[in-house]
Amino acid sequence: MPQRPDRGHPAPVADAYLPQYHFHERHSIDNIQATPETIISAVAAYDDEADPLLNTLLTLREWPARQLSKLGVVKSNLGQARFGMDNFFLLDRSDHAIAFGLVGRFWRPDFGLIDIQSEQEFLQHGDARAAKLVLSFEVQVQGDARSSLTTETRIHCPDRLSRCLCAGYWAAIYPFSGWIRRRILQQIKQEAQTAQAH
């Protein structure tokens, strides 16, 4: 289990929604020339479908599930739109942080998503077959009108079976997921700096 932050540092926003977790990744980008509010606004407005490369790769990720569903081999809960940030539920937003939640069986080809309508529903959800995920972004002021942005992903699995299933999935997608997170951070940095300049 990853350690909590040192005393004197504010607890991550994700602690309020997923203090215990089994899978975790964290990435940061420095020297963003924008205010924390502008950076968080850029995160909230981020559109993953606007990135042609990312859009293509994530569409390919869903292709097997969609084809099997068309053939009637499996049932899929994927809608017409590609899986993306629109599937996440906004849990929290402040001038320095924003957090999104997701519940599902992410190891399934169709992600096994479960619809969440409120923060309380996310906190109280207790389906032993489904994992909880929190995706958060937090800004730290570095000085000289510059800030850093850190994104953290946490996944909690409720039982041994879900942990085993998620472990295989996590091992397969971890390098790819890290690349996506770093790419998103770079795009948000550019968007925030452009917005700040205007």
DRENTOR-311468 format. One record per residue (C-alpha): x, y, z. Coordinates in nm, 3 decimals, m for minus. Example, Ala and Ser with C-alpha at 12.3 -4.5 7.8 and 13.67 -1.06 7.14 Angstrom:
2
(dotor (1.230; m0.450; 0.780)) (dotor (1.367; m0.106; 0.714)) 
This chain:
198
(dotor (0.000; 0.000; 0.000)) (dotor (0.151; 0.338; m0.097)) (dotor (0.237; 0.563; 0.193)) (dotor (0.038; 0.872; 0.280)) (dotor (0.201; 1.214; 0.244)) (dotor (0.434; 1.350; 0.510)) (dotor (0.292; 1.557; 0.792)) (dotor (0.261; 1.922; 0.704)) (dotor (0.152; 1.849; 0.348)) (dotor (m0.218; 1.856; 0.258)) (dotor (m0.374; 1.516; 0.204)) (dotor (m0.446; 1.431; m0.160)) (dotor (m0.803; 1.500; m0.267)) (dotor (m0.833; 1.129; m0.355)) (dotor (m0.803; 1.043; 0.017)) (dotor (m1.159; 1.163; 0.070)) (dotor (m1.296; 0.914; m0.183)) (dotor (m1.052; 0.622; m0.199)) (dotor (m0.812; 0.621; 0.098)) (dotor (m0.736; 0.251; 0.053)) (dotor (m0.635; 0.112; m0.286)) (dotor (m0.455; m0.177; m0.451)) (dotor (m0.333; m0.027; m0.778)) (dotor (m0.182; 0.315; m0.820)) (dotor (0.006; 0.545; m1.057)) (dotor (0.120; 0.904; m1.030)) (dotor (0.265; 1.146; m1.287)) (dotor (0.359; 1.514; m1.276)) (dotor (0.453; 1.801; m1.502)) (dotor (0.638; 2.114; m1.385)) (dotor (0.684; 2.476; m1.483)) (dotor (0.330; 2.552; m1.596)) (dotor (0.303; 2.927; m1.645)) (dotor (m0.056; 2.964; m1.529)) (dotor (m0.253; 3.012; m1.209)) (dotor (m0.391; 2.706; m1.027)) (dotor (m0.745; 2.810; m1.117)) (dotor (m0.656; 2.829; m1.487)) (dotor (m0.487; 2.489; m1.474)) (dotor (m0.783; 2.320; m1.304)) (dotor (m1.018; 2.482; m1.556)) (dotor (m0.803; 2.334; m1.834)) (dotor (m0.832; 1.990; m1.671)) (dotor (m1.211; 2.022; m1.642)) (dotor (m1.239; 2.126; m2.009)) (dotor (m1.000; 1.859; m2.140)) (dotor (m1.144; 1.666; m2.436)) (dotor (m0.964; 1.337; m2.498)) (dotor (m1.144; 1.294; m2.832)) (dotor (m0.971; 1.606; m2.965)) (dotor (m0.637; 1.420; m2.970)) (dotor (m0.635; 1.215; m3.296)) (dotor (m0.365; 0.973; m3.177)) (dotor (m0.521; 0.913; m2.838)) (dotor (m0.865; 0.883; m2.995)) (dotor (m0.739; 0.616; m3.238)) (dotor (m0.561; 0.413; m2.970)) (dotor (m0.859; 0.412; m2.734)) (dotor (m1.094; 0.323; m3.017)) (dotor (m0.872; 0.024; m3.098)) (dotor (m0.888; m0.077; m2.729)) (dotor (m1.267; m0.112; m2.763)) (dotor (m1.271; m0.282; m3.103)) (dotor (m1.274; m0.646; m2.978)) (dotor (m1.565; m0.585; m2.740)) (dotor (m1.768; m0.406; m3.006)) (dotor (m1.709; m0.680; m3.264)) (dotor (m1.797; m0.959; m3.022)) (dotor (m2.112; m0.769; m2.925)) (dotor (m2.214; m0.730; m3.290)) (dotor (m2.168; m1.103; m3.343)) (dotor (m2.380; m1.176; m3.036)) (dotor (m2.096; m1.357; m2.862)) (dotor (m2.100; m1.128; m2.559)) (dotor (m2.317; m0.850; m2.424)) (dotor (m2.148; m0.512; m2.403)) (dotor (m2.246; m0.200; m2.215)) (dotor (m2.041; 0.023; m2.443)) (dotor (m2.256; 0.295; m2.593)) (dotor (m2.217; 0.456; m2.933)) (dotor (m1.952; 0.696; m2.806)) (dotor (m1.600; 0.584; m2.725)) (dotor (m1.508; 0.539; m2.359)) (dotor (m1.344; 0.855; m2.229)) (dotor (m1.353; 1.132; m1.972)) (dotor (m1.728; 1.170; m2.024)) (dotor (m1.771; 0.834; m1.849)) (dotor (m1.616; 0.968; m1.527)) (dotor (m1.826; 1.129; m1.255)) (dotor (m1.703; 1.459; m1.108)) (dotor (m1.646; 1.398; m0.738)) (dotor (m1.474; 1.716; m0.627)) (dotor (m1.340; 2.045; m0.761)) (dotor (m1.158; 2.334; m0.598)) (dotor (m0.916; 2.602; m0.716)) (dotor (m0.625; 2.361; m0.671)) (dotor (m0.766; 2.012; m0.730)) (dotor (m1.024; 1.810; m0.917)) (dotor (m1.123; 1.444; m0.880)) (dotor (m1.328; 1.205; m1.092)) (dotor (m1.474; 0.865; m1.005)) (dotor (m1.550; 0.549; m1.199)) (dotor (m1.696; 0.212; m1.098)) (dotor (m1.673; m0.100; m1.308)) (dotor (m1.499; m0.422; m1.400)) (dotor (m1.220; m0.255; m1.594)) (dotor (m1.055; m0.585; m1.690)) (dotor (m1.353; m0.673; m1.910)) (dotor (m1.334; m0.581; m2.281)) (dotor (m1.626; m0.340; m2.233)) (dotor (m1.498; m0.209; m1.896)) (dotor (m1.814; m0.335; m1.718)) (dotor (m1.908; 0.021; m1.622)) (dotor (m2.168; 0.090; m1.354)) (dotor (m2.353; 0.419; m1.372)) (dotor (m2.285; 0.653; m1.080)) (dotor (m2.504; 0.960; m1.029)) (dotor (m2.367; 1.120; m0.713)) (dotor (m2.066; 1.150; m0.485)) (dotor (m2.257; 0.967; m0.211)) (dotor (m2.345; 0.683; m0.446)) (dotor (m1.977; 0.643; m0.531)) (dotor (m1.876; 0.635; m0.166)) (dotor (m2.146; 0.385; m0.069)) (dotor (m2.118; 0.155; m0.371)) (dotor (m2.038; m0.192; m0.245)) (dotor (m2.068; m0.436; m0.536)) (dotor (m1.809; m0.707; m0.465)) (dotor (m1.768; m0.768; m0.840)) (dotor (m1.678; m0.410; m0.928)) (dotor (m1.374; m0.195; m0.858)) (dotor (m1.367; 0.174; m0.774)) (dotor (m1.131; 0.415; m0.947)) (dotor (m1.043; 0.774; m0.862)) (dotor (m0.858; 0.994; m1.110)) (dotor (m0.736; 1.317; m0.954)) (dotor (m0.537; 1.623; m1.061)) (dotor (m0.370; 1.855; m0.810)) (dotor (m0.176; 2.179; m0.853)) (dotor (0.124; 2.281; m0.644)) (dotor (0.250; 2.640; m0.672)) (dotor (0.623; 2.644; m0.744)) (dotor (0.680; 3.021; m0.734)) (dotor (0.764; 3.277; m1.004)) (dotor (0.410; 3.238; m1.142)) (dotor (0.474; 2.871; m1.215)) (dotor (0.299; 2.560; m1.091)) (dotor (0.321; 2.183; m1.119)) (dotor (0.030; 1.951; m1.197)) (dotor (0.013; 1.595; m1.065)) (dotor (m0.234; 1.331; m1.172)) (dotor (m0.297; 1.024; m0.959)) (dotor (m0.496; 0.712; m1.039)) (dotor (m0.614; 0.480; m0.761)) (dotor (m0.808; 0.155; m0.795)) (dotor (m0.966; m0.036; m0.508)) (dotor (m1.085; m0.393; m0.560)) (dotor (m1.332; m0.528; m0.302)) (dotor (m1.232; m0.896; m0.299)) (dotor (m0.958; m1.140; m0.396)) (dotor (m1.114; m1.239; m0.727)) (dotor (m1.151; m0.879; m0.845)) (dotor (m0.793; m0.806; m0.734)) (dotor (m0.660; m1.102; m0.930)) (dotor (m0.853; m1.004; m1.241)) (dotor (m0.749; m0.643; m1.211)) (dotor (m0.384; m0.736; m1.150)) (dotor (m0.355; m0.900; m1.491)) (dotor (m0.528; m0.606; m1.657)) (dotor (m0.312; m0.353; m1.470)) (dotor (0.010; m0.529; m1.567)) (dotor (m0.094; m0.522; m1.933)) (dotor (m0.205; m0.159; m1.953)) (dotor (0.029; 0.010; m1.702)) (dotor (0.297; 0.127; m1.949)) (dotor (0.031; 0.242; m2.194)) (dotor (m0.167; 0.414; m1.918)) (dotor (0.142; 0.602; m1.802)) (dotor (0.210; 0.723; m2.154)) (dotor (m0.150; 0.847; m2.184)) (dotor (m0.132; 1.030; m1.849)) (dotor (0.192; 1.205; m1.946)) (dotor (0.047; 1.304; m2.283)) (dotor (m0.265; 1.444; m2.116)) (dotor (m0.055; 1.645; m1.871)) (dotor (0.145; 1.796; m2.156)) (dotor (m0.173; 1.892; m2.342)) (dotor (m0.328; 2.044; m2.029)) (dotor (m0.010; 2.244; m1.970)) (dotor (m0.030; 2.386; m2.321)) (dotor (m0.400; 2.465; m2.288)) (dotor (m0.355; 2.633; m1.949)) (dotor (m0.064; 2.846; m2.068)) (dotor (m0.258; 2.951; m2.378)) (dotor (m0.558; 3.045; m2.166)) (dotor (m0.339; 3.236; m1.919)) (dotor (m0.175; 3.433; m2.202)) (dotor (m0.516; 3.554; m2.315)) 
